Amino acid sequence: MLASKGSIPNPKLVLFLKTGICGGFTTFSTFALESATLMKSGHPKVAFLYMLLSILVGVGAIFITESESLFENTHPQ
């Protein structure tokens, strides 16, 4: 609310609040809602697979990205 009203003078802090904090909450709430909806609709196996793959792919993407950046830093050009 403060960020949208212009009460926070630091634009980097506003960006962090709007995309970092709010973006994180909305992403997690979507994940939680989709998981709960699948469970309630009688698809617990699909819900479990969705949750497992979402976590593994998300964390795996970070590891792949980090390993590529580490690889690039170890070989000077």
C-alpha positions as CSV (number, residue, x, y, z in Angstrom):
1,M,0.0,0.0,0.0
2,L,2.8,2.4,0.9
3,A,4.7,1.5,-2.3
4,S,1.7,2.2,-4.5
5,K,1.0,5.6,-2.9
6,G,4.5,6.8,-3.5
7,S,5.4,6.9,0.3
8,I,8.6,5.0,-0.3
9,P,11.2,7.1,-2.0
10,N,13.6,4.3,-2.9
11,P,12.6,2.7,-6.3
12,K,14.6,-0.4,-5.6
13,L,12.7,-1.0,-2.4
14,V,9.4,-0.5,-4.2
15,L,10.5,-3.0,-6.8
16,F,11.5,-5.5,-4.2
17,L,8.1,-5.1,-2.3
18,K,6.0,-5.3,-5.5
19,T,7.7,-8.1,-7.3
20,G,9.7,-9.9,-4.7
21,I,7.3,-10.1,-1.8
22,C,4.0,-9.8,-3.6
23,G,5.2,-12.0,-6.5
24,G,6.4,-14.7,-4.1
25,F,3.1,-14.8,-2.2
26,T,1.0,-14.9,-5.4
27,T,3.1,-17.7,-6.9
28,F,3.0,-19.8,-3.8
29,S,-0.8,-19.2,-3.3
30,T,-1.4,-20.3,-6.9
31,F,0.7,-23.5,-6.3
32,A,-1.2,-24.2,-3.1
33,L,-4.6,-23.5,-4.7
34,E,-3.9,-25.8,-7.6
35,S,-2.6,-28.5,-5.4
36,A,-5.7,-28.3,-3.0
37,T,-8.1,-28.2,-6.0
38,L,-6.6,-31.4,-7.4
39,M,-6.8,-33.1,-4.0
40,K,-10.4,-32.0,-3.4
41,S,-11.5,-33.1,-6.9
42,G,-10.4,-36.6,-6.2
43,H,-7.0,-36.6,-7.9
44,P,-4.5,-37.1,-5.1
45,K,-1.9,-38.9,-7.3
46,V,-2.0,-36.1,-9.8
47,A,-1.8,-33.5,-7.0
48,F,1.2,-35.3,-5.5
49,L,2.9,-35.6,-9.0
50,Y,2.2,-31.9,-9.7
51,M,3.7,-30.8,-6.3
52,L,6.7,-33.1,-6.7
53,L,7.5,-32.1,-10.2
54,S,7.0,-28.4,-9.5
55,I,9.5,-28.5,-6.7
56,L,12.0,-30.7,-8.5
57,V,11.9,-28.7,-11.8
58,G,12.1,-25.4,-10.0
59,V,15.0,-26.3,-7.8
60,G,16.6,-28.2,-10.6
61,A,16.5,-25.1,-12.8
62,I,18.3,-23.2,-10.2
63,F,21.0,-25.8,-9.9
64,I,21.5,-26.0,-13.6
65,T,21.7,-22.2,-13.8
66,E,24.2,-22.1,-11.0
67,S,26.3,-24.9,-12.3
68,E,26.6,-23.2,-15.7
69,S,27.6,-19.9,-14.1
70,L,30.2,-21.7,-12.0
71,F,31.5,-23.5,-15.1
72,E,31.9,-20.2,-16.9
73,N,33.8,-18.7,-14.0
74,T,36.3,-21.5,-13.8
75,H,37.5,-21.2,-17.4
76,P,39.1,-17.8,-18.1
77,Q,38.9,-16.5,-21.6
